[in-house]
Amino acid sequence: MVQAKAWILKQHFEGFPKDSDFELKEEKLPEPKDGEVLVEAVFLSVDPYMRPFSRVRMQPGDVMIGTQVAKVIQSNNPAFPVGCLVVGRCGWRTHTVSDGTGLIMVPNDWPQDVPFSLALGGLGMPGFTALYGLEEVLAIKPGETLLVNAAAGAVGSVVGQIAKLKGCKVVGSAGSDAKVAYVKELGFDHVINYKTVPSLEEALKQASPEGYDCYFENVGGHFFSVALPQMKQFGRIAVCGGISLYNDEEPQTGPYPHLPMIFKELRMEGFLVGRWEHKNEESLKRMLTWVQEASHNSDPTHGLMGDKCSTCSSMLYLSCIITGKLKCSEHVTVGFENMPAAFMGMLQGENTGKAIVKV
């Protein structure tokens, strides 16, 4: 019998999450029955969607939602032998007993020089979100100009790189000079620090005077209101997120999008990545190819940094997979006990690339 730990949503968030909203509990798990497996978390993901989803998909007392890369340590299910790695929506748990529903095996041919944690990032849900937002929602074409905000984040950083691979001009926005420098290294044509420019409107106009064919929206709020009038006629907008809205105690209001959308005949579509889940296997193969081409990879186990997290004082390391065509960076917090701090730090923009917790 295994002693497991889990982070519970003690109460719904009011405004920005705080430590008292979470509770760490322990529980003894039963031995897996026939057809079941016991998995142990190796890497856990913290993502912006958890903030709004917790309000509509969770009740106080529930285990925090989330995905993890886990190792099968006991198995009575031949589809998941002991020692294999899986990706599953197990939530913020150290151990889970599962009948296999929803578990996805990490491919046996996963390249040795690619960290398994990327199955939660550039080669997982955020990467698929970027790919499907560009291909399925925006139907982006070579020669078009794309605007993406939160460009240093897990999704935005991949969005811009894939758009460049497709022959597009890419303008990104980020919230610090360090993030701007990182996004420029990814090959974006122009990058704006939206916090320091005198005028966001003028900065977007200077980056692309002719306007924008496509807009990959991750932020919402003021940025959206400024960007919308700069869309080209028949422009397309993929609404992936609205992180500037998630922690509001009072909903933001206006300006409203109706007139620009009518006069410019814009198309705007919200989406969830699960709509194209049936394409994930083929998409992963494509993205692995991009990661590996002209690869110059650093081993993340040697990437430990001496910096402390400003929220929890835990040790961090930044793992950067430096490759020819698709670069994936991770902001890693060490220790399951630091899940809430990693989550809150991500919501405050502390991460460059994908925010991960290493158990």
N, C-alpha and C positions, 0 to 999 in steps of 0.2 A: 504494500500500500504506500502510495507516494504522498508526501506532504507538499501541496501546491500553494502558491501565492497568487492573489488576484487583486487588481485595483478596481474598487467599486465606485460608481457615481453616487456619492452620498446624498447630494441634492442637485437639482437643476442649476446650471450656471445663471447668475444674474449679472450681466455685464461681463467683464473679463474674468476668466476662471481664477480661482484662488485655491490654496492648499487645502482649506477646510471643505472644499467641494468633493474631495477624494478620500477614500479610506482603503488601507491595505489590509486584506483579510487572508487568513490561512484556512485551508480545508484539506481533508484527507480524501484522496480519490480512490474509488474502487478499482480492483483489478479489471483490465479489459476483458469483456466477454467475447464469445465467438463473433467474428466479423469486426471487432473493434481494435483500435490501436491506442497506445499512449504516446503522446508526442511531448517533447521538451523544447521550449522556445530557445532560439539561438539569437535571432534579430527580431525586433519589433518595430513597427512603423508608427510614427505620429504624423498626422495629416490635418490640413485645415478643415476638411469636410466633417471631422469628428465634432467640431463645435456646433454647427447647425443641426447635424444629424442627431446629436444627443438629445435635442429638444423634441424631435418628432419620432425618433425610433427607440428611445430609452425611457425607463422609469427609474426613480431613485432606488438604489439597491441593486441595480443591474451591473454586471461587469462591463467596464468601458469597452466600446467597440473598437475593432482594429484588426489588422492583418499582421501575420508573423511568418518568418521562416523558421521551421521547427524540425527537429530530428526525431525520427521514430525510434523509441527506446524499448517498447514492447509491442508485439504485433500478433494478433489472431486473425489477420486479414492478409491473404496472399498478395493482394494488390499493392501493399505497402510493407515491404520487408524491413526488418530491423536495420537501422543505420542509414536508411534513405532520408533525404530531405524533402519536405513538402512546404507549400505555401497554403496557408489557411486563415480564414476569418475567425480566429480563436479568441480574439479580444486581448485585453491586457492580462494575460495569465502566463505563469511559468510552465505549467503542465496542463494538458487537456486530454481527456478520453473522448475518442471520436469513432463513429462507425464508418468514417471515410467520406461522408457526404461533404462536398465542398472543398476537400483537400486536393491539391494539385501537385503532382510529383514534379520536383525539379528535374529537368531532363538528365539522363545518365551521361549524355555527351556535353554537359555544361563545361565550357572551357576552364582549364585549371587556372589560367591567369585572370579570370574574371571573378570577383568576389560574389559569394552567394547572396550577400545583402542587396545586390543590385536587382534581385527579384522583387524587391519592395520599392524600387526606385525607377531608374532609367530603363530597366528591363522588366518592369512590372507595371502596376496600375498607373503610376504617373506617366511613364513612357507611353503606354497604350493610350492614355488620355490625350497626350500631345499628338500622337499619330492619327487617331481617329478624329480628333477635332479639326486637324488640318485636311485630312483626306476625305472624310465622310461628311463633315458639316460644312466646312469652308470650300471644299473641292478646289484647293489652291492650285494655281497654274504657274509655270515658269514665267519669269518676268514681272510678276505681280509684287506689290509692296505690302508687307505684313507689319502690323503693330502688335506687340505683345507686352503686357505689363507683368509685374512680379517676375521679371525675366531672369533673376538669379535663383528662383525657386525650383522645386523638383520638376514641375510641369513646364514652366516658362522657359527654363534653360534648354530643355529638349525640344520644345516647340520651335525656337529660333534656329537651332541647329538643323533640324529636319527641313525647315523651310529653305535654309541655305542649300542643303543637298538637292532640293528641288528647283534651284535656280532663281530664288526670290531675293528681293531686297528686304532686309529685316531691320526694324527699329524696335529697340527694347527700352524698358523703363525699370529702374531699380532704386533702392532707398539709401544707398551709402556709396561713398567713393570706392571702397574696397569691392563692393558688389559690381559697380560699374566697370572696374578694371577686369574683374573676372569674366563678366559677360562679353567684354571686348575680346578677351582671349578666346572665347568660344566662336568668334568670327562674325558677330553681329555687325551690321554696317554702321549703325549709330546707336548710342546708348545714352539715356537721359537719367540724371539723378533728380527725380521728381521733388525731392525735399529741398534742394538747394537752388534750382533754376529760378530766376526772377519771375518768369511767366511760363507755366506749363504749356499754355496755348501756343506761345511763340516758339518754344523749344520743339514742339511737335511739328509746327509749320516749317521750321528751319531744317529739321531732319528729313522731311519729305514734302517739299513745297507743292507737289502735284496731288497730295492727299494719299489716302490708303485704300487699297482694294479690299483687304481683309484685316480683321481685328480679332485677336484671341484674348478674350476678356477674363481676367482672374481676380479683379480688384473691386470694381463697382464704384459707387459714390462719386466724388468730385472728378476723379480721373475719367470715368465714363462720360460724364457730362461735357468735359472739355474735348474728349476725343471724338465723340459722335459727329459733331458738325464737320470734322475734317475727313470724313469718309468720302470716297469717290461715288459718283453716280452708280447705282446698282451694287454698292459695296455689300460685303457679307460679314456678319459678326457671329462668332461662336462664344456663347456665354458658358464658361466653364466654372467660374467661381466668383465670389464677391467678398473677399476677406476683409475689406474695409467696413463691412456691414455686420459681421458675425457677432461682435461683442457689444453692439449698440443696446443700451437700455431703452432708448426711444428710437423708433424707426426713422431713418433719414427720409426727407421728402425733397422732390424736385431738384433741379429743373427736370422737366418731363420730355421724353424722347419723340413725341408724336410728330412734330413739324419736320425735324431733320429726316426722320424715317419716311415721311410721306413725300417730301419734295425731292429727296435723293433716291427714293424707291429702294430703300435698304432692306436686306433680309437678315433677321436676327433669330438665332435658334439656341435655346438651352439644351444641354445634353448631359447624360450620365454614361460613363465609359462601359457599363455592363451591357449596353445595347448591342455592342459588337463583340461580345465575349467569345462567340463562335469563331472569330478570326484570330484569337490570341496566339494560337500555336504557330500559325504561319507568320504572324507579325513578329513574334519573338525571334524566329529564324532570321528575318530581315534585319532586325535591330542588333542581334548578336553579330551579324556580318559587319554592320557599320562600326560597332564597338571594336571589333578585332582588326579591321583593316588598318594597316600601318600602325599597329598597336605599339605603345610604349607605356606599359602599365607599371604602376607602383603597387607594391604589396601593402594592403591596408593594415596588416598586422604590424608593420613597421612604421605606421604613420602616427604613432602616439605623440600628442603635443602636450606641453607642460601647462597650457592655459587652463583656467578654471571657468566653468559655466557661471555667468553672472547671476543666474537665478538660483542655482543649487550648489555651487562650488564643487561639482563633480568634475572628474577628469574627462577631457574631450579629446578626440582626434578627428582630423579632417582627412578623409580618404579621397584622393583625386585620381581617377582613372584617366590618364592622359593618352588619348588615342587620336588616330588620324581623322576619322569622320564623325564620331559621336563621343563626346566627353561627358563623363558622369562623375559628379562630385557628391560627397556625403558629409554631413555634419553629424558625428556620432557621439552620443552620450553613453557612458559606460555605467551599467548597473540598473537592474530592474527596479530598484527602489527609487530611481530618479525619473520614472515615467512621467509623473505629473509635471515636474520641472522641465523636462524635454518638450512636452506638449505646449506648455505655456511659453517657453522660449521660442518655439517655432511660430506661435501666433504673434509674438513680438518681433519677428523677423530676424532672430539671431542666426538662423541657418543660411548657409550658401549651399545650394543643391538640396539633396534629400535629407531630411531629419530622420535619424535612425537611433534606436537604443540597442546596445549590445549587452546581452545578459552576462 
